[in-house]
Amino acid sequence: MSKVHLLLGGNTGDRLMYLEKARKQISLHIGKIQTTSSVYETEPWGFSAEIPFLNQVAISETILEPQQVMQKILGIEKDLGRIRKQGRYSSRRIDIDILFYDDMIINEKDLVIPHPMLHKRRFALEPLAEIEPELVHPVLKKTISDLYKECSDNSEVRKMH
C-alpha cells in the first residue's frame, strides 16, 4: 500500500458538502482515508474571488499507481461538477491536488509529485503541518513544519474545525 497526501479545496456552492463528497469518493475510488486535517478557510491564491476557499488535507492508502490516482481525481472532480476553465486559477466547487505519493519524485507532462507549489502555499502547508509536521519533502529535504515556518505567503488561513 502506498500513502498519498491530497489537498481538497473549493469555494463555490456548499463548500463543506463538496469536501465531504470528495472524501467519500476518494475512499471509494482511491483508497481508505487514514486521517484528515481540520478544515481551513483560506483566501484565494493567485486570483481574486469574493468567497474564500475551504481546504483540507486527507491522507489515503492506495494500491493505485500515481497516474491512476490522478485519473481517479479527475473523474471525482468532474462527477462533483468541476468545470476546468482556461487560465490558471479560478473559483471552483472542488479541486483535489496530489501533494505527495510516498516519497516519490515524478516530473511528467501531466503529473508532478511532490506538488511543485506546495512550499509556496500557506493554505496547503498549514493543514499538512497539522497532521504531518515531521514529513520530509523528498525534493527540498525539509520537514513540512520547517517549510511552513519559512513560507513567505501571508494569505489568511483560519482553522474552522
C-alpha positions in Angstrom: 0.0 0.0 0.0 1.2 3.5 -0.8 0.4 6.6 1.1 -1.0 9.6 -0.8 -1.4 13.1 0.6 -4.2 15.0 -1.1 -5.3 18.7 -0.8 -9.0 19.2 -1.2 -10.5 22.7 -1.7 -13.3 24.7 -3.2 -15.1 28.0 -2.9 -18.4 27.6 -4.7 -21.7 26.0 -3.7 -22.0 24.2 -0.3 -18.3 24.1 0.4 -18.4 21.7 3.3 -20.7 19.3 1.4 -18.3 19.2 -1.5 -15.4 18.4 0.8 -17.4 15.6 2.4 -18.5 14.2 -1.0 -14.9 14.4 -2.2 -13.7 12.5 0.8 -16.3 9.8 0.3 -15.3 9.4 -3.4 -11.6 9.3 -2.5 -12.3 6.4 -0.1 -14.4 4.6 -2.7 -12.1 5.1 -5.7 -8.6 5.7 -4.5 -8.3 4.2 -1.0 -9.5 4.4 2.6 -8.7 7.8 4.1 -6.5 7.3 7.1 -6.6 10.8 8.5 -7.7 14.3 7.7 -6.7 17.8 8.9 -9.1 20.3 10.2 -11.0 22.3 7.6 -9.4 25.7 7.0 -11.0 28.8 5.4 -8.4 30.5 3.1 -8.1 33.4 0.8 -8.0 32.6 -2.9 -4.4 32.2 -4.1 -3.3 33.7 -7.4 -6.6 35.4 -8.2 -9.4 37.4 -6.6 -12.8 36.0 -5.5 -15.5 37.1 -3.1 -15.9 33.7 -1.5 -13.0 32.2 0.4 -11.9 28.6 -0.1 -12.3 25.8 2.3 -9.2 23.5 2.3 -8.4 20.2 4.0 -5.6 17.6 3.7 -6.5 14.0 3.5 -4.1 11.0 3.7 -5.2 7.9 1.9 -3.7 4.5 1.5 -3.9 3.1 -2.1 -2.9 0.2 -4.3 -3.2 2.5 -7.3 -0.1 3.9 -9.1 0.3 7.7 -9.2 -1.1 8.1 -12.7 -4.1 6.0 -11.8 -4.7 8.2 -8.7 -4.5 11.3 -11.0 -7.1 9.8 -13.3 -9.4 9.0 -10.4 -9.1 12.5 -9.1 -10.0 14.0 -12.5 -13.1 11.7 -12.5 -14.1 12.7 -9.0 -13.7 16.4 -9.7 -15.8 16.0 -12.9 -18.5 14.0 -11.1 -18.7 16.7 -8.4 -19.3 19.4 -11.1 -15.8 20.8 -11.5 -15.5 22.7 -14.8 -12.0 23.4 -15.8 -11.6 26.9 -17.3 -9.0 28.5 -19.4 -6.4 30.3 -17.4 -4.6 29.1 -14.3 -6.8 29.9 -11.3 -10.5 30.3 -10.8 -13.3 29.7 -8.4 -14.5 26.0 -8.3 -16.6 23.5 -6.5 -13.8 21.1 -5.8 -10.1 20.8 -6.5 -8.0 17.9 -5.5 -4.3 18.0 -5.7 -1.7 15.3 -5.0 0.8 16.7 -2.6 2.9 13.6 -2.1 2.8 10.0 -3.1 5.0 8.1 -0.7 8.4 9.8 -1.2 8.2 9.5 -5.0 9.5 12.2 -7.2 7.6 12.4 -10.6 8.1 15.0 -13.2 5.9 14.2 -16.2 3.9 16.5 -18.5 0.6 15.7 -16.8 1.8 14.8 -13.3 4.4 16.4 -11.0 4.8 15.0 -7.5 5.6 16.5 -5.0 3.2 19.3 -5.9 5.6 21.9 -7.3 3.9 24.9 -5.5 3.3 23.2 -2.1 6.2 25.1 -0.3 4.8 28.4 -1.5 1.2 28.0 -0.3 0.3 28.5 3.3 -3.2 27.1 2.6 -1.6 23.8 1.8 1.2 23.8 4.3 -0.8 24.7 7.4 -3.3 21.8 7.2 -0.5 19.5 6.2 1.7 20.6 9.1 -1.2 20.0 11.5 -1.2 16.2 10.7 2.3 15.5 9.3 4.7 18.2 10.7 7.8 15.9 10.5 7.2 14.6 7.0 10.2 15.4 4.9 9.7 16.9 1.4 11.7 14.5 -0.9 13.0 17.2 -3.1 13.6 20.1 -0.7 14.8 17.8 2.1 13.0 19.9 4.8 10.2 19.0 7.1 6.7 20.3 6.5 7.0 22.2 9.8 10.1 23.9 8.6 8.6 24.7 5.1 5.6 26.2 6.9 7.8 28.4 9.1 9.8 29.6 6.1 6.8 30.2 3.8 6.6 33.8 2.7 2.9 33.5 1.7 1.0 35.9 4.0 -2.5 34.8 2.9 -5.1 34.4 5.6 -5.6 30.8 6.7 -8.1 30.2 9.5 -8.9 26.9 11.1 -12.6 26.2 11.2 -13.0 22.8 12.8 
